[in-house]
Amino acid sequence: MADAIPVPFDVRLMNIIATLMFALVAVMLLAAGAW
């Protein structure tokens, strides 16, 4: 990830949201598997 290319705020925000959604799904799958 080069810092020379500026990333728009909305792209960064969507990337953060996608990461949170993926983490949430992973946690739910682990919880369902453990339960």
Backbone as CSV, one residue per row, in Angstrom:
resi,resn,N_x,N_y,N_z,CA_x,CA_y,CA_z,C_x,C_y,C_z
1,MET,0.879,-1.190,0.000,0.000,0.000,0.000,0.913,1.237,0.000
2,ALA,0.957,1.910,-1.111,1.816,3.092,-1.224,1.093,4.314,-0.674
3,ASP,1.806,5.095,0.130,1.215,6.312,0.690,1.198,7.440,-0.329
4,ALA,1.869,7.231,-1.476,1.925,8.283,-2.492,0.550,8.472,-3.130
5,ILE,-0.257,7.394,-3.136,-1.596,7.488,-3.731,-2.596,7.803,-2.624
6,PRO,-3.214,8.977,-2.663,-4.192,9.334,-1.626,-5.478,8.524,-1.779
7,VAL,-5.941,7.976,-0.680,-7.177,7.186,-0.703,-8.329,8.059,-0.236
8,PRO,-9.393,8.158,-1.025,-10.553,8.962,-0.605,-11.120,8.444,0.707
9,PHE,-11.778,9.345,1.435,-12.302,8.980,2.758,-13.391,7.910,2.650
10,ASP,-14.254,8.012,1.605,-15.352,7.050,1.488,-14.816,5.647,1.192
11,VAL,-13.739,5.563,0.403,-13.164,4.245,0.115,-12.582,3.640,1.386
12,ARG,-11.884,4.472,2.170,-11.312,3.984,3.428,-12.425,3.562,4.379
13,LEU,-13.511,4.341,4.415,-14.630,4.024,5.302,-15.276,2.703,4.898
14,MET,-15.477,2.505,3.595,-16.089,1.253,3.131,-15.160,0.073,3.413
15,ASN,-13.848,0.300,3.322,-12.899,-0.769,3.626,-12.979,-1.144,5.100
16,ILE,-13.106,-0.133,5.964,-13.227,-0.394,7.406,-14.527,-1.141,7.694
17,ILE,-15.623,-0.719,7.053,-16.914,-1.376,7.267,-16.854,-2.821,6.793
18,ALA,-16.232,-3.057,5.642,-16.121,-4.419,5.116,-15.301,-5.291,6.067
19,THR,-14.243,-4.723,6.634,-13.413,-5.478,7.574,-14.198,-5.812,8.835
20,LEU,-14.984,-4.849,9.320,-15.789,-5.094,10.519,-16.851,-6.151,10.249
21,MET,-17.479,-6.088,9.064,-18.507,-7.072,8.717,-17.889,-8.467,8.643
22,PHE,-16.702,-8.569,8.016,-16.031,-9.863,7.900,-15.665,-10.402,9.282
23,ALA,-15.191,-9.515,10.162,-14.835,-9.934,11.515,-16.083,-10.391,12.269
24,LEU,-17.192,-9.682,12.076,-18.432,-10.047,12.760,-18.916,-11.421,12.301
25,VAL,-18.870,-11.673,11.000,-19.289,-12.976,10.466,-18.373,-14.078,10.990
26,ALA,-17.067,-13.801,11.045,-16.123,-14.805,11.538,-16.408,-15.124,13.004
27,VAL,-16.686,-14.102,13.804,-16.983,-14.321,15.225,-18.284,-15.109,15.382
28,MET,-19.279,-14.790,14.567,-20.556,-15.513,14.652,-20.370,-16.976,14.256
29,LEU,-19.550,-17.232,13.227,-19.297,-18.617,12.815,-18.559,-19.374,13.921
30,LEU,-17.593,-18.713,14.556,-16.863,-19.364,15.647,-17.799,-19.635,16.825
31,ALA,-18.676,-18.679,17.124,-19.614,-18.854,18.236,-20.585,-19.996,17.928
32,ALA,-21.069,-20.070,16.683,-22.000,-21.135,16.305,-21.284,-22.491,16.344
33,GLY,-20.023,-22.516,15.933,-19.275,-23.769,15.944,-18.970,-24.214,17.371
34,ALA,-18.679,-23.262,18.252,-18.370,-23.596,19.638,-19.639,-23.975,20.395
35,TRP,-20.782,-23.414,19.947,-22.030,-23.704,20.628,-22.595,-25.026,20.112
